[in-house]
Amino acid sequence: QVGTRLGGNSVALREFWGVPALLVQNAWLVATLSSARPSRWCLLAFAGSTCLFEACWQFAPFVLLLQMLSLLGAHVLMCLPRRNLGEIAAALVLGTVAALAASFG
């Protein structure tokens, strides 16, 4: 989609790159949640897609905070075991740290 500015036309990339990355990240989250004991590769793919999502969109941490709060709510309602919640939270933090390291060198 092309937007207009004073200097001419520009392409709005941030949100349009962020949405596909969010869909990939959510697909890996669903794959992680669907197994009783997620594999390391699944958790690493979730962490990598989280890193990709944060690299693509500047407002990704707010979406990821809501995602983590919803997982915490699922744990409180006894729909998500504590072990799975901890593994998913660790993968989310790993993805965030990797995105910060990639952003700031």
DOPADO-952931 format. One record per residue: residue in one letter; z, x, y of N, C-alpha, C in turn. Coordinates in steps of 0.1 Angstrom, whole numbers, plus 5000, padded with zeros to 4 digits. Layout:
N
- residuo	n_z	n_x	n_y	ca_z	ca_x	ca_y	c_z	c_x	c_y
- A	Z	X	Y	Z	X	Y	Z	X	Y $
...
This chain:
105
- residuo	n_z	n_x	n_y	ca_z	ca_x	ca_y	c_z	c_x	c_y
- Q	5000	5008	4988	5000	5000	5000	5000	5009	5012 $
- V	4992	5005	5022	4991	5013	5034	4999	5006	5045 $
- G	5007	5014	5052	5014	5009	5064	5008	5014	5076 $
- T	5012	5009	5087	5007	5014	5100	5019	5020	5108 $
- R	5015	5030	5116	5024	5037	5125	5017	5039	5138 $
- L	5024	5045	5147	5018	5048	5160	5007	5058	5158 $
- G	5009	5068	5149	5000	5079	5147	4988	5075	5138 $
- G	4989	5064	5132	4978	5060	5123	4983	5054	5110 $
- N	4975	5053	5100	4979	5048	5087	4987	5058	5079 $
- S	4996	5053	5071	5004	5061	5062	5007	5054	5050 $
- V	5009	5061	5039	5012	5055	5026	5027	5055	5024 $
- A	5033	5044	5021	5048	5043	5018	5050	5047	5004 $
- L	5054	5060	5002	5056	5065	4988	5070	5064	4982 $
- R	5080	5065	4990	5093	5066	4985	5097	5054	4975 $
- E	5096	5042	4980	5099	5031	4972	5090	5029	4961 $
- F	5077	5032	4963	5067	5029	4952	5068	5039	4941 $
- W	5073	5051	4944	5076	5061	4933	5089	5058	4927 $
- G	5098	5053	4934	5112	5050	4929	5112	5039	4919 $
- V	5104	5028	4920	5105	5017	4911	5100	5021	4897 $
- P	5089	5028	4895	5086	5031	4881	5096	5041	4875 $
- A	5102	5050	4883	5112	5058	4878	5125	5050	4874 $
- L	5128	5040	4882	5139	5031	4878	5136	5024	4865 $
- L	5124	5019	4863	5120	5012	4851	5121	5022	4839 $
- V	5117	5034	4840	5118	5044	4829	5133	5046	4826 $
- Q	5141	5048	4837	5155	5050	4835	5162	5039	4828 $
- N	5158	5027	4832	5164	5015	4826	5160	5013	4811 $
- A	5148	5017	4808	5143	5017	4794	5151	5027	4786 $
- W	5154	5038	4791	5163	5048	4783	5177	5043	4782 $
- L	5182	5036	4793	5195	5030	4792	5196	5019	4781 $
- V	5186	5011	4780	5186	5000	4770	5185	5007	4756 $
- A	5177	5017	4755	5176	5024	4742	5190	5031	4738 $
- T	5197	5035	4748	5210	5041	4746	5220	5030	4742 $
- L	5219	5019	4749	5229	5008	4746	5226	5001	4733 $
- S	5214	5002	4728	5210	4994	4716	5215	5000	4703 $
- S	5219	5013	4704	5224	5020	4692	5239	5021	4692 $
- A	5246	5019	4681	5260	5020	4681	5265	5034	4685 $
- R	5258	5044	4680	5261	5058	4683	5248	5065	4688 $
- P	5246	5065	4702	5234	5071	4707	5232	5086	4704 $
- S	5220	5090	4701	5218	5104	4698	5218	5112	4711 $
- R	5219	5125	4709	5219	5134	4721	5206	5134	4728 $
- W	5195	5133	4721	5182	5133	4727	5180	5120	4736 $
- C	5186	5109	4731	5185	5097	4739	5193	5098	4752 $
- L	5205	5104	4751	5214	5106	4762	5207	5116	4772 $
- L	5201	5127	4767	5194	5137	4775	5182	5131	4782 $
- A	5175	5122	4775	5164	5115	4781	5169	5106	4792 $
- F	5180	5099	4790	5186	5091	4800	5190	5099	4812 $
- A	5196	5111	4810	5200	5120	4821	5188	5125	4828 $
- G	5177	5128	4821	5165	5133	4828	5158	5122	4836 $
- S	5158	5110	4831	5152	5099	4838	5160	5096	4850 $
- T	5173	5097	4849	5182	5095	4861	5179	5106	4872 $
- C	5177	5118	4867	5174	5129	4877	5160	5126	4884 $
- L	5151	5121	4876	5137	5118	4881	5139	5106	4891 $
- F	5147	5096	4888	5148	5085	4897	5155	5089	4910 $
- E	5165	5098	4909	5171	5102	4922	5162	5112	4930 $
- A	5154	5119	4923	5144	5127	4931	5133	5119	4938 $
- C	5130	5108	4932	5119	5099	4938	5124	5090	4949 $
- W	5136	5087	4949	5140	5076	4959	5154	5080	4965 $
- Q	5154	5080	4978	5166	5085	4985	5178	5075	4984 $
- F	5175	5063	4981	5186	5053	4979	5190	5050	4965 $
- A	5185	5059	4956	5188	5057	4942	5203	5057	4938 $
- P	5212	5066	4945	5226	5066	4942	5233	5052	4943 $
- F	5228	5044	4953	5234	5031	4954	5231	5022	4942 $
- V	5218	5022	4938	5214	5015	4926	5221	5020	4914 $
- L	5223	5033	4912	5230	5038	4901	5245	5035	4901 $
- L	5251	5034	4913	5265	5029	4914	5266	5015	4909 $
- L	5257	5006	4913	5257	4993	4908	5255	4992	4893 $
- Q	5246	5001	4888	5244	5001	4873	5257	5005	4866 $
- M	5263	5016	4871	5276	5020	4865	5287	5010	4865 $
- L	5288	5003	4877	5298	4993	4878	5295	4981	4868 $
- S	5283	4978	4866	5279	4967	4856	5283	4972	4842 $
- L	5281	4985	4839	5285	4990	4826	5300	4990	4825 $
- L	5307	4993	4835	5322	4992	4835	5326	4978	4833 $
- G	5320	4968	4839	5323	4954	4837	5320	4950	4823 $
- A	5310	4955	4817	5307	4952	4802	5318	4958	4794 $
- H	5324	4969	4798	5335	4975	4790	5347	4967	4792 $
- V	5350	4962	4804	5362	4954	4807	5361	4941	4799 $
- L	5349	4935	4797	5347	4923	4790	5346	4926	4775 $
- M	5349	4938	4771	5349	4942	4757	5335	4941	4750 $
- C	5325	4943	4758	5311	4943	4752	5305	4957	4750 $
- L	5312	4967	4756	5307	4981	4755	5319	4989	4751 $
- P	5318	4996	4740	5329	5005	4736	5332	5016	4746 $
- R	5344	5021	4746	5348	5031	4755	5340	5044	4753 $
- R	5338	5048	4741	5331	5060	4737	5317	5060	4743 $
- N	5310	5048	4741	5296	5047	4747	5296	5047	4762 $
- L	5306	5041	4768	5307	5041	4783	5309	5055	4788 $
- G	5317	5063	4781	5320	5077	4785	5307	5086	4783 $
- E	5300	5084	4772	5288	5092	4770	5277	5088	4781 $
- I	5276	5075	4784	5266	5071	4794	5270	5076	4808 $
- A	5283	5075	4811	5287	5080	4824	5285	5095	4825 $
- A	5288	5103	4814	5285	5117	4814	5271	5120	4816 $
- A	5262	5113	4810	5247	5115	4811	5243	5112	4826 $
- L	5249	5101	4831	5246	5098	4845	5250	5109	4855 $
- V	5262	5114	4853	5267	5125	4861	5258	5137	4859 $
- L	5254	5140	4847	5245	5152	4844	5232	5150	4852 $
- G	5226	5138	4851	5214	5136	4858	5215	5137	4873 $
- T	5226	5133	4879	5229	5134	4893	5231	5148	4897 $
- V	5238	5156	4889	5240	5170	4892	5227	5178	4892 $
- A	5219	5175	4882	5206	5181	4881	5197	5178	4893 $
- A	5197	5165	4897	5190	5161	4909	5195	5169	4922 $
- L	5208	5170	4923	5213	5178	4934	5209	5192	4934 $
- A	5210	5198	4922	5206	5212	4920	5191	5214	4923 $
- A	5183	5205	4919	5169	5206	4922	5166	5204	4937 $
- S	5174	5195	4943	5171	5193	4958	5176	5204	4967 $
- F	5187	5210	4963	5193	5220	4972	5192	5234	4967 $
- G	5185	5236	4956	5183	5249	4950	5194	5254	4943 $
